[in-house]
Amino acid sequence: MKKTIMLKKNYEFKYVFSKGKYYSGEIIEIYLLKNNAKKNKLGIAISKKTGKSVVRNKIKRLIRENYRQMENNIKEENTIVFLFKKNIEVEKATFYNIKKDMEKIFKKANILISE
């Protein structure tokens, strides 16, 4: 993630939630907001209701790795916050399901660079 800055502060997440545009998929939800930086900013938020820390960290790793692979095809100057839906079973959170969901949402949000 050399071209991406991670969101860490609570106020950064809250700002994206209040001002950002919402997109939903089967497994994940995305809040998207334009920023003035030349890089993308990425945040991942997973509720404690999803499961224990081992489960939440696994989902974060899957989302981060999918994003890393798609990073070169995503337009810059975006702040993206990923949310994992609470009512989805954790077993559905596989690498390929998240990848498919992410591609569909990015196409809907029109932030993929067409090749």
N, C-alpha and C positions, 0 to 999 in steps of 0.2 A: 504494500500500500504506500508506495513512495510518493504518489500524487495526491494522497488523501490525508487530511487531518482528522483525528478522532475528537468527537465531542465528549467532554468529561464532566462539565459543570451542570448542575440542575437547572440553572437559569437559561443555559443554552438550549436544553431540551424543551423547556417550557415555552421559549420564544418560538421555536419551530412548530410546536403543537398549536400555539395560538395563531400564528401568522401563515403557516404552511398549508399547502394543498394536500388533501387526503386521497390516497389510492388504496384499494383493497384487493387482495387476491384470496386464494383458497386457504393458504397457511399463514401468510404474512401480510402486514399492512405497512404502508409507507407514508410518511409525511415529507413533503418536498418543498423546499424554499430556495429561491435564488439568493446568492450572496455576492459580495463585491470582491472576494478573494479570487485569485487565479487558480485555486485548487478546490476540489470537492471536500466537504466536511461530512463525516459519517458518524452516526450514533446508533447504538443497538440497545433497545430496552425490552427486557423480558420480565414479566410479572412473577412474583414469588408463588402465585397460585398455579403456575405451570408445573412446578416440581421443585425438587431439592437442587442445591447448587451444582451438582454434577450434571444434571439434566440441562439446567439453564446454560451452563458453560459450553456444553456440547452443541446446543442450538446456536449459541453465539459464534462458535468456531465454524459451523457449517455456513452461516450467513456471511461471515467474514471471508471465508475461502471462496464462496461463490462470487462475492463482490470483487475480490482480488482478481479473479479470472476474467470478469467482465469490465474491469476498471478502464481499460484502454478504449472501450467502445462507448463509454458514457461521457456526455458533454460535461465540460468543466463549469465552475461557478455555481454549484448546487450544494445545498445542505440536505442530507438525506438521513432520516431517522427510521429505522426498521423496528417494527413491533411484531411479536409473535402472538397470534390469536390465542386467547385463554381457553376457549371452548374446543380447541382442536386436540386430539390425542397426540401425545409425544411421538408415538410410533410412526405417524405420518410425516414427521420432520426428517426426511431423508435428504441426502445431498441433491438428488435429481429432482425431487418434488420442489425443493426450495429454488433450485435453478430455474425450473420451468415457470414457477410463480413469479420469480424476480424478472425474468425476460418479458413475461406478459405485462407486468405492471410498468416496467420501463418503456415498453412500446406504447402503452396507453398514455403514459406521462410525456411521451415524445422527448426523452432525453438520451436515446440511443443514437449514436452516430451511424448513419446508413452507409454501408460499404458497397 
